[in-house]
Each structure stands twice: as C-alpha cells, then as structure tokens.
C-alpha cells in the first residue's frame, strides 16, 4: 500500500518539478498506475486495519440453531446451552443482531401518511345521557375527525346520523382545523356510503347534498 509520504512526494515531483509519470515511477521504484492513482486522489491514503474476528464467531452456528427453534430464548439461557464462558454482554450483542432473523414478522402493519393526505371521520356515542336543553336529555352522536399525519383531533355533537347533519358537522370541524385534507375517510357509515368493487359508492342522499 502506498504510504502518505510517497503520496506527497509523487504530487510534489509532478506539480513542483513537473516530472512526468514515468520518471516518477522510475525514481521511486513504483508502478506507473500507482503514480496515476496518487495524482488522481484528492486525499492521502488511509490505513484501514482489517477487522478482527469476534470470540462469538465460533459459536454463532449454535446460536442460530437455538434461535431457529426458540426465537425468544434469552441470551443467558443460550449462554448456558452452548457452554459460554466469556462475557455475557458480548454474547447478548450478537444474539440481539441474530434474533430478528428468526422472529416471525409482526402481522400488524403500520400505515404512514403524508401531511394533509387524509382525515378519518367516525361517530362516537356518549355512554350516558347528556343534557340537550329545555329539560331534555339524550345521547346524540358525536362526529370525530382525526388527521392521519398530525393526529389533530376534533369533535362536534350533531343532532342525527343523517347526511345533512354529517355534512354540517364535517364543515364545522374543517373550519376549526383551518385546512381541507385531500381525502375524508369514513368506515361504512350508512348515511355516507359503502366501499364496493374497489371504489366508494355514496348514498343518494349524500350525492344530492354534494350537488
């Protein structure tokens, strides 16, 4: 490997003394390609020490066999099974790297939304009667809206689950939000519509209200 001193000398001879590549190679006793690489490199060569092997390398096959059968086996138990006599911390680090290879994938996927992409709408019903004025009590629906990205949440109590009241509640929540998401998502609310054949199908009342 070319030393830092040789790299600097090659560049000095070429730039200061205008010595050609062939003459530099002959003077320093190195190959012409080595001289060319030194002139093309913007930084001096760096010595990179070859990585040393770990004491865990020899027992990694045994660790893999145990994790294949028992993915959740603690590192301390693995150490007992393989007769480990060294630092448990070193073994635990290797087990932590290998364990995800044998743990079954999580069946619950996480959905990621972009800012302003959508807001989820749903209805919540109070578990007890609430005063409605004029001595009346009831459990009217509460329209809840949650933005997928910011987790902003807003709620408003509406008189009924009819399309007109749902639209009025939506407009009120959008007014509070101060913005309009690209999509408003409902989960098969009967006054809104249903998801059929891969696309939303609005009810007649909702289509009339939108018109």
C-alpha positions in Angstrom: 0.0 0.0 0.0 1.2 3.5 -0.9 2.4 5.4 2.2 1.4 9.0 2.9 5.0 10.1 2.4 5.1 8.6 -1.1 1.8 10.1 -2.0 3.0 13.5 -1.0 6.3 13.1 -2.8 4.6 12.0 -6.0 2.4 15.1 -6.0 5.4 17.3 -5.3 7.5 15.9 -8.1 4.7 16.1 -10.5 3.4 19.6 -9.6 6.5 21.4 -8.5 9.2 19.8 -10.6 6.9 18.9 -13.5 8.4 15.4 -13.6 6.4 13.0 -15.9 4.7 9.9 -14.5 7.3 7.5 -16.0 10.2 9.4 -14.4 8.4 9.5 -11.0 7.7 5.8 -11.1 11.4 5.1 -12.0 12.7 7.4 -9.3 10.5 5.9 -6.5 10.6 2.3 -7.8 6.8 2.0 -8.1 4.4 1.3 -10.9 3.1 4.0 -13.2 -0.5 3.1 -12.3 0.3 3.7 -8.7 1.6 7.1 -9.6 -1.6 7.9 -11.6 -3.8 6.9 -8.7 -1.9 9.1 -6.3 -2.2 12.1 -8.7 -6.0 11.5 -9.1 -6.6 11.1 -5.4 -7.7 14.2 -3.5 -6.8 12.8 -0.1 -3.8 10.9 1.2 -4.2 7.1 1.6 -5.5 5.9 4.9 -4.5 2.8 6.7 -7.6 0.7 7.5 -7.0 -2.1 9.9 -8.5 -5.4 9.0 -11.4 -6.1 11.3 -10.7 -8.6 14.0 -12.8 -11.7 14.4 -15.1 -11.9 17.5 -15.0 -14.7 20.0 -18.7 -15.2 19.3 -18.0 -16.2 15.7 -17.1 -19.8 16.6 -20.4 -20.3 18.4 -22.7 -18.4 16.0 -23.9 -21.6 14.3 -25.1 -22.9 17.7 -26.8 -19.7 18.4 -28.6 -19.8 15.1 -29.8 -23.4 15.8 -31.2 -22.4 19.1 -33.0 -19.3 17.8 -34.4 -21.3 14.9 -36.2 -23.5 17.5 -36.9 -20.9 20.2 -36.7 -17.3 18.8 -37.5 -15.8 22.2 -34.8 -17.7 24.2 -33.0 -15.2 26.5 -29.3 -14.7 25.9 -28.5 -16.0 29.4 -30.2 -19.3 28.6 -28.3 -19.5 25.2 -25.1 -19.0 27.1 -25.9 -22.0 29.4 -26.9 -24.2 26.4 -23.7 -23.6 24.5 -21.4 -23.6 27.5 -20.4 -19.9 27.1 -17.5 -18.9 29.5 -16.9 -15.4 28.3 -18.6 -12.1 28.8 -22.4 -12.4 28.5 -22.6 -8.8 27.2 -20.6 -9.8 24.1 -22.9 -12.8 23.5 -26.0 -10.7 24.2 -25.0 -8.2 21.5 -24.7 -11.0 18.9 -27.9 -12.6 19.9 -29.7 -9.2 19.5 -28.4 -9.0 16.0 -29.4 -12.5 15.0 -32.8 -12.8 16.8 -34.8 -10.7 14.2 -33.8 -13.2 11.6 -35.9 -15.9 13.4 -38.7 -13.9 15.0 -42.0 -14.2 12.9 -43.0 -10.9 11.2 -45.5 -8.7 13.1 -48.9 -9.3 11.5 -49.9 -5.7 12.4 -48.7 -3.3 9.7 -48.1 0.4 10.4 -49.6 2.9 7.9 -47.7 6.1 7.3 -49.5 9.2 6.0 -48.2 12.4 4.4 -49.1 15.9 5.7 -52.6 16.8 4.5 -53.2 13.4 2.9 -56.4 12.4 4.8 -58.6 12.7 7.9 -60.5 9.9 9.4 -64.2 10.5 10.4 -66.2 8.4 12.7 -69.1 8.6 15.2 -68.9 8.3 18.9 -71.9 7.8 21.1 -71.9 9.0 24.8 -72.3 6.2 27.3 -74.8 8.2 29.3 -77.5 10.8 28.7 -76.3 14.4 28.3 -78.4 17.5 28.8 -79.8 18.9 25.5 -81.6 21.9 26.8 -85.2 22.7 27.7 -85.1 19.8 30.2 -84.3 17.2 27.6 -81.6 14.5 27.7 -80.3 12.2 25.1 -77.3 10.5 23.5 -76.8 12.2 20.2 -73.8 11.2 18.0 -70.5 13.0 18.3 -68.7 13.4 15.0 -64.9 12.9 15.5 -62.3 13.8 12.9 -58.6 12.8 13.2 -55.8 13.8 10.8 -53.6 10.9 9.8 -50.3 12.7 9.9 -50.5 15.3 12.6 -53.0 13.4 14.8 -55.0 16.6 15.2 -58.4 15.6 16.6 -61.7 17.5 16.7 -65.2 16.6 17.7 -68.7 18.1 17.5 -72.0 16.8 18.7 -74.6 16.6 15.9 -78.4 16.1 16.1 -78.7 12.9 14.0 -76.8 10.5 11.7 -78.5 11.8 8.6 -76.4 13.0 5.7 -77.2 16.7 6.2 -76.1 16.7 9.8 -73.0 14.7 9.0 -72.0 17.2 6.3 -72.7 20.2 8.6 -70.5 18.5 11.3 -67.7 18.0 8.8 -67.8 21.6 7.7 -67.6 22.8 11.3 -64.6 20.5 12.1 -62.8 21.6 8.9 -63.4 25.2 9.9 -61.8 24.6 13.2 -58.9 22.8 11.5 -58.4 25.7 9.1 -57.5 23.4 6.2 -59.0 20.8 4.0 -57.3 17.3 3.7 -57.1 15.7 0.3 -59.5 12.9 1.4 -62.0 12.4 4.2 -62.4 8.7 5.1 -65.5 7.1 6.6 -65.8 3.5 7.7 -69.1 2.4 6.0 -71.3 4.9 7.7 -74.8 4.1 6.3 -75.7 7.8 5.5 -72.3 8.3 3.7 -72.0 5.2 1.6 -70.0 2.0 1.3 -66.9 0.7 -0.3 -67.8 -1.6 -3.2 -65.8 -3.1 -6.1 -62.7 -1.3 -5.0 -64.3 2.2 -5.0 -66.5 4.3 -2.8 -70.2 4.4 -3.5 -72.1 7.3 -2.0 -75.7 7.2 -0.9 -78.3 9.0 -2.9 -78.8 11.5 0.0 -75.1 12.3 0.2 -74.8 12.7 -3.6 -77.8 15.1 -3.5 -76.2 17.0 -0.7 -72.9 17.4 -2.5 -74.7 18.5 -5.7 
